[in-house]
């Protein structure tokens, strides 16, 4: 099961962190597990999400063209594009 890191900026880090459980649920619905949030130590609004994923292609497709519920959650969480994905090889 590869590890995936998703990075992006957010409007407000505290707001983004307040949705931790919802975010973990959305990633789990795409086959992810062991979801961990990270924030930049420099105080910027850069964040990262690490997760183990069953199917990298499914997560990439969901992020490239988010279904309405995921798109709504990303807006609610204050996600700012671009979203960059790193995959363990």
N, C-alpha and C positions, 0 to 999 in steps of 0.2 A: 504494500500500500504506500504510494508515494506521498511525500509531504509537500504541501503547497503553501506558498506565502503570497498573500494579496496585499498590495500597498496602494495607498491613495491619501489624499488630504481630506480633511473634514472641516465643516463650518466651525464647530466647537467640540473640543475633545471631551469635555465633561458630558455634554449631551450625547455624543457617540458612545461613550462608556456606559451610559445609563440604559442602553439597549442591548447590552451584552447577551442576555438570555435569548432575546428575540433573534439576534444575529446568529448565535450558535444553532438555534433551531432551524433557521433558513439554510445554513450550510449543511446541517445534518440531513435535511430534506433532499439535498443534492448528493448525498452519499459521503458526507464528511464526518469526521469524528475528532475528538481531542482538540477542539477549537480553542485557541489561545489568542487573546488580544494583546497588542503591543503599542505603546505610544513613544514618540521620539523623545529622547532625553534632552534635546536642545530647547524644548518648550514650544516648538512649532506645532502646527496642526497636522503633521504627518503621522499616519498610523499604519499598522500592519496587522494582518490576521494570519495565523498559522493554523493549518489543519491537515490531518491525514485524510486522503480522499480515495474512494473506491475506483472512480472513473474520472480521470483528468478531463477528458473530452466533455463529459456532462457538465462539469463545473465551468469550464471555459465557454461552453455554449450558453449556459445560464447567465454568465456575466456579460457576454458579447451582446446578447439580446434578451435582457431580463423579462420574465413574465410580469404581468401587471402587479402582482402582490410583492415580488422582489423589488421591482422598480419603486413602488410606493415605500417599501421599507428603507431602501437606500436613500430616498429623499428625506424621510422622517429622521433617519440617523445623521443626516447632514453630509453624506458622501459627495465629494467633489471629483469629477473626472480630471485626468485620466486614471483608470484603474490598471495597475501593472501586476502581472502574475508571474511568479517564479515557481518552477517545478523541480523537485528533487530528481536527480538523474543518477 
